[in-house]
Amino acid sequence: MMRGLSGRAGIVAGGGRGIGAATARRLAAEGAAVVIGDIVEQWAIETARVICSEGGKAVGVHLDGTSAASQAAIVGTALSHFGGLDFYHSNLAGGTEGDIDILNCPEEVLDRSFAINAKSHFLATQAALPMLIERGGGAMIYTSSGAAISGNPLQVAYPMTKNALHALVRHVARKFGKQGIRANGICPGVVMTEAVAQHLTEDYVQSMRDSLPHRRLGRPDDIAGAVAFLASDDGEWVNGQLWHVNGGSLLRD
Ligand SMILES: NC(=O)c1ccc[n+]([C@@H]2O[C@H](COP(=O)([O-])OP(=O)(O)OC[C@H]3O[C@@H](n4cnc5c(N)ncnc54)[C@H](O)[C@@H]3O)[C@@H](O)[C@H]2O)c1
């Protein structure tokens, strides 16, 4: 067990499926109470149902991460259901359809990508920080991507948004560290969630696996473990970092 997760309360935004759902389950298994938010409310409710059936504490709610009112509401749910907030995993992403190279990516795709993949984290932070500070400290954990730094020739908007998120991580860490706030991001490599698998052919998956200095591609639980560590007291001296959890696909300091 990790130190200091039992009895804590947190939010997983974009926790209806994939990495977020696995993370919510892991946090609950560590004894935390979790509010799961997703634009697909049914997925959030289902993840919470699974957690409760496993003996954990969770509630699933609708969240539109791009709306300040919705972000305020999910923080309110943490307060009303679990008495407060100790961490917020801002994990949601989407809106990447039509995101190709710079000469072919429509302006609307850039705007949509920034709303979902950058502004949502800004609004999550505005909603959660006052309560974390009031508690005497807490953790913001954001899901970025290796795509932020890998130089992808086939996508322009998504990597731009993830770099914007890195700036947010560093800002929050510097500004609020003295108040007990830790802000960190995780940059996953290829994790075989439904969202990713549906776009990839078996040949492509095989070639990715072959190029990786590991025996397999990522699983949602690989990321969940890193998030749980950063949310726990074991991670209390980690602040302002972007962690690459990727089976060795990008070898970074
Ligand atoms: N899977 C990978 O290989 C991979 C690699 C690098 C980074 N990531 C990042 O990991 C995170 C999770 O990815 P995933 O593969 O689990 O994807 P996913 O699509 O399964 O999960 C994203 C969740 O966010 C929800 N969501 C989308 N827009 C929302 C909104 N406006 N408000 C609330 N919820 C919203 C979706 O409904 C979905 O449940 C994302 O930030 C993604 O960029 C994933």
PDBQT file of the ligand as one rigid body, heavy atoms in Angstrom, charges set to zero:
ROOT
HETATM    1  N1  LIG A 301      -3.643   5.723 -24.511  1.00  0.00    +0.000 N 
HETATM    2  C1  LIG A 301      -2.493   6.234 -24.884  1.00  0.00    +0.000 C 
HETATM    3  O1  LIG A 301      -1.697   5.609 -25.606  1.00  0.00    +0.000 OA
HETATM    4  C2  LIG A 301      -2.096   7.606 -24.425  1.00  0.00    +0.000 A 
HETATM    5  C3  LIG A 301      -0.800   8.044 -24.725  1.00  0.00    +0.000 A 
HETATM    6  C4  LIG A 301      -0.416   9.300 -24.299  1.00  0.00    +0.000 A 
HETATM    7  C5  LIG A 301      -1.285  10.090 -23.579  1.00  0.00    +0.000 A 
HETATM    8  N2  LIG A 301      -2.536   9.643 -23.318  1.00  0.00    +0.000 N 
HETATM    9  C6  LIG A 301      -3.421  10.516 -22.549  1.00  0.00    +0.000 C 
HETATM   10  O2  LIG A 301      -4.011   9.766 -21.517  1.00  0.00    +0.000 OA
HETATM   11  C7  LIG A 301      -5.300  10.299 -21.207  1.00  0.00    +0.000 C 
HETATM   12  C8  LIG A 301      -6.338   9.191 -21.269  1.00  0.00    +0.000 C 
HETATM   13  O3  LIG A 301      -6.268   8.572 -22.521  1.00  0.00    +0.000 OA
HETATM   14  P1  LIG A 301      -7.086   7.248 -22.871  1.00  0.00    +0.000 P 
HETATM   15  O4  LIG A 301      -6.293   6.518 -23.903  1.00  0.00    +0.000 OA
HETATM   16  O5  LIG A 301      -7.496   6.562 -21.629  1.00  0.00    +0.000 OA
HETATM   17  O6  LIG A 301      -8.346   7.915 -23.640  1.00  0.00    +0.000 OA
HETATM   18  P2  LIG A 301      -9.909   7.724 -23.474  1.00  0.00    +0.000 P 
HETATM   19  O7  LIG A 301     -10.525   8.395 -24.641  1.00  0.00    +0.000 OA
HETATM   20  O8  LIG A 301     -10.243   6.299 -23.222  1.00  0.00    +0.000 OA
HETATM   21  O9  LIG A 301     -10.214   8.535 -22.134  1.00  0.00    +0.000 OA
HETATM   22  C9  LIG A 301     -10.512   9.888 -22.126  1.00  0.00    +0.000 C 
HETATM   23  C10 LIG A 301     -11.802  10.096 -21.359  1.00  0.00    +0.000 C 
HETATM   24  O10 LIG A 301     -12.068  11.490 -21.298  1.00  0.00    +0.000 OA
HETATM   25  C11 LIG A 301     -13.443  11.700 -21.542  1.00  0.00    +0.000 C 
HETATM   26  N3  LIG A 301     -13.655  13.068 -22.049  1.00  0.00    +0.000 N 
HETATM   27  C12 LIG A 301     -13.376  13.560 -23.285  1.00  0.00    +0.000 A 
HETATM   28  N4  LIG A 301     -13.720  14.846 -23.349  1.00  0.00    +0.000 NA
HETATM   29  C13 LIG A 301     -14.242  15.180 -22.141  1.00  0.00    +0.000 A 
HETATM   30  C14 LIG A 301     -14.764  16.383 -21.597  1.00  0.00    +0.000 A 
HETATM   31  N5  LIG A 301     -14.854  17.515 -22.323  1.00  0.00    +0.000 N 
HETATM   32  N6  LIG A 301     -15.188  16.372 -20.316  1.00  0.00    +0.000 NA
HETATM   33  C15 LIG A 301     -15.136  15.248 -19.568  1.00  0.00    +0.000 A 
HETATM   34  N7  LIG A 301     -14.628  14.079 -20.031  1.00  0.00    +0.000 NA
HETATM   35  C16 LIG A 301     -14.199  14.059 -21.308  1.00  0.00    +0.000 A 
HETATM   36  C17 LIG A 301     -13.813  10.632 -22.558  1.00  0.00    +0.000 C 
HETATM   37  O11 LIG A 301     -15.212  10.404 -22.616  1.00  0.00    +0.000 OA
HETATM   38  C18 LIG A 301     -13.014   9.434 -22.057  1.00  0.00    +0.000 C 
HETATM   39  O12 LIG A 301     -13.739   8.650 -21.128  1.00  0.00    +0.000 OA
HETATM   40  C19 LIG A 301      -5.520  11.439 -22.186  1.00  0.00    +0.000 C 
HETATM   41  O13 LIG A 301      -5.139  12.669 -21.594  1.00  0.00    +0.000 OA
HETATM   42  C20 LIG A 301      -4.575  11.121 -23.325  1.00  0.00    +0.000 C 
HETATM   43  O14 LIG A 301      -4.181  12.263 -24.045  1.00  0.00    +0.000 OA
HETATM   44  C21 LIG A 301      -2.964   8.419 -23.727  1.00  0.00    +0.000 A 
ENDROOT
TORSDOF 0
